[in-house]
Amino acid sequence: MRSGHTYTRHFELETKQHELMGLDLGEGAPRRALVLGLCLYALWVTPLLFLFGFPSKISFTAYFLPPLITTVYGTQRSRVVDRRWNITRWSIAFRYLVLGHRPIICGGRRAASRSEWISRRARWSTKFEILLESPLGGLVERWLGAEQSAPTGAGAPIRLAARPRLFGPDAVVRAYGRRALKQRGTT
């Protein structure tokens, strides 16, 4: 069996911005990080300006620091998935916690019923264990919903371990069938 390797990570070239409005940035800052930072600043500062007005010397930190920290740590490479930024992992985890995950049944041939989805309690329970034991436990319990067992017919998740294989032309001919190839050649 043949095996292959992916070398695309080695060919990734990061574009850098060396000058910004006449200000020299030295070695340059990554452009994707600059664009993400500008978008985060726009999304963060605009509502704050409408709600509270222009910042004072003390409140400037609340206007400036959260998008900066998110940009700096969010644009670093993830240690879990090497090809992703941290902000991508954070957004996927947040989406999972809020919206859940629609299970794929029979390779997508059948849509999952709502009872087959992972419940809010199952998604959030590990995050709220401390709050369940606090005085806010009743509110958190009501928000998470009733504790239910697994729905009937639902078993443990199936772990897939797909392994790609490369077949040569001779194996394709055997698999496809010689008769089918002969019919194709006569038409």
N, C-alpha and C positions, 0 to 999 in steps of 0.2 A: 504494500500500500504506500502511496506517495503522500508526503505531507508538505505543507507550504507555510510560509511565514509572511507576516504583514510588516512591511517596512515604511509605511506611509508616515508614521510618526517622525521618522528621521528627515523627511522632506518637507515638513511643515515650516513655512517661513512666516514670521510675524512681521507685519508692516509697522513701522515706527514713525512717530511724528517728532521731528527734530526742532521745529520752530512753531510757536503758537502766537499769532498776533504780534510778531516782532520780538517775542521773548524766546531766547535760546533755551532749549530743553536738554542740552548736552547730548548724551547718548541716545536720547529719544525715549518717549513713552509709547507703549503699544496702542495703536489706534483703536482697536476694539475695546480696550479698557477705557480709553478717553470717551468714546461714544456711549458706552454703558454708564459711565460716571455722569455725563451730561444729561442723559435720560433720567437717571435716578434723582439728580438734583432738581430737574424740572418737575418730576412727579412728587417730590417731597416738599420743595419750597413753595410751589404755587398754592396748594391748599393752606399752608401755614400763613402765607401772606394774606390770603382772603380772610382767614379766621382771626389772626392776631395782629396783622399789619407788619410793618417793618421791624426787624429785630433790634433789641437794645444790646448793650455791651454784654450783658449777662445771658440773654436768650440767644445770642448769635451761635453759641455752641450747639443748641438744639436744632438750629437751622442747618448748620454746616457739618457736624460730626457724623450723624447716622448714615447719610449717603456716602461719605468718605470711607468709613469703616466697611460698609457693605461692598463698595467697589474694590477696596484693597484686598479684603479677604475673599470676596466672591470671584475675582478674576484669577485667583491662584488655581493651579491644577489640583484636582481632587486626588486624594490618596487612595480612594476606593476604586474609582473608575478613571483611569489615567487620561482618557481622551476628553473628559468633561471638566468644566470649571466648577468650582464649589457652588456658585449661584444656581447653576443648572440642577445640581443634586438637591439643593434646598427647595427650589421651586417644584421639582417632581415630588419630593417628600411632602411638601405642604399641600399640593394638589391631591395626593393620595389620602392624607388625613381629612381634608375637607370634603372632597367629592367621592372618594372611594375608588374602587377598581371594578370594572365590569368584567366578569370572568369570561374566558373563551371556552366554549363547549363544543366538542366534536369539530375542532379546527375552524370554528366560526360558522358551522352549518346551522346552528340553532342559537337563537338569542337567549341569554340567561334571564330567568325570571327574577323578580325583585327579591324573592326569598333566598336565592342562591348567591346574592351579593354578600360581601363581607360587611358585617354590621358595624355601626359606629363604635359600639362598645369594644369590639375586637380590634379595631384600628387604634383607638385612643386609650385603651385600658392601661397599657404599659406607661403611657405618659402621665396619667392621672392617679397613679397608685397612692402617692402622698396626699393628694387632695381628697381622695375618698375617705381617708382616715381623719381629716381635719373637720372643723365645724361646718365647712362648706360641702361636706360629703353628700348631704341630701340633694343639694342643687346639682352637683356634678352627676350624681346617680340618676336624677331625672333627665338630665341632658343626654347622658350616654344611652339611656333606654334600658329596658328590662334585660336581664341576663338570660340568654337563651342557649340551648344546646345547638349543636350543628343541625341544619335542616335535614329532613329525611332524604336519603339518596345521596347526600353529600359525604364524601369521604375525605381522606387526607389529600393534600395537593400532590399532584404527580410531578415528579422531578424529571425534566427532560435533559438528556445528555446526547444531543445530536452530534454526530461526527461526519463531516463532509468526506465524500469519496470522489476520486477522479477516475472515470472509466475511459478506456481507449475506444477507438472505433470498432474493434472486434467485439468487445463486450456489448456495445450498443446494438450491433447487428444481431447478436444472440438474444438480447432482451427484446428487441423489436420484432424479431421473427423474420426469417428469410422469405417466407411466403409474402408477407406484407411488402417487403422491399421489391420483390419480383412484380407484384401487382402495381406498385407505384411506377416501376420502370416501363411497364407495357402501356400505361395510359398516357 
